[in-house]
Each structure stands twice: as structure tokens, then as C-alpha cells.
Amino acid sequence: MTSEIRSRRIAAASQAVWDVLADFAGISSWADFVDHASMLHGRPLDIGSTRRIQAGSTVVLERVTEVDPPHAFTYEIEGLPKRISSVQNCWSLGAAGADATDVSITTTVSVGPRPPQRLVERVVARMLARRSDAMLAGLAAHLEAHRA
């Protein structure tokens, strides 16, 4: 397995950040690369909740596997090439004062134990980490614009 972590301090209270993330199907309102998102199963941000994400011609399902409100949640990303065994994102929130929150996304990719597979893991993890950077930037812009 290979993991990449991306972090950002957002000028918004932790509960405000959590509230935006808890609207699990609302990702298209703040992540610019997401064209459309919709809930397929469950309530927003509950174990087993599943959203469908469309970004250009790419469609994936994201299924929530862990939730610790209002601090963290994890989801598996399904619908990537079959050679990728698993991909998961874990979002973590930590208060950084009354009006700021440290937000991080840990992306973990598993392909296999052999050296060529480990190389693929690193490449895919870095590619998805760029998406994490974009999500963090979009989340910050969304929350900070609503704060002004």
C-alpha cells in the first residue's frame, strides 16, 4: 500500500467544515472538477452511504466505510481500473482555533506486492493526491467565500 497526505488550514470553524463535507452528495458545489454527484444509497455521511461522482467521462462510486463526526470519515473509491485493488480517502478535521480548521486527506492505494505494482501504486497515489489538493482548495474557497 502507498499513502499520500494532503493538508490545508481553512479559515472556518470545524463544524462549518464538517457540515459541508457531511452533505456527501454536495461535493459538486465546491470541488470544481466534479461535474455531478448524487446519492445512491444511505443518508449523507453514514456508514454504507454511497455517492456517484462524474468528473468528465470518469464515473466512480464512493462508499463510506468509517465515520467519526465531526472529526473524520473514510470512503472507498470504486470503479477505477481493475488492476487497482483498492483506493480510499480518509478526511480528518482538527480545530486550529475558534475560526480555523486543519483539514487533511490521506489517500491510500493498493495494487499489489510486486515491484511493478508498487510503482503503479505510487503513480496512482500521486495522481489522486493532486485531486485531493484540488478538493482542499475548492473546499477552502467555498467556505471562506461564505464567511466574507
Secondary structure, DSSP 8 states (H G I E B T S, - for coil): -EEEEEEEEESS-HHHHHHHHHSGGGGGGT-TT--EEEEEESSTTSTT-EEEEEETTEEEEEEEEEEETTTEEEEEEESS-TT--EEEEEEEEEE-STT-EEEEEEEEEE--SSHHHHHHHHHHHHHHHHHHHHHHHHHHHHHHHHH-
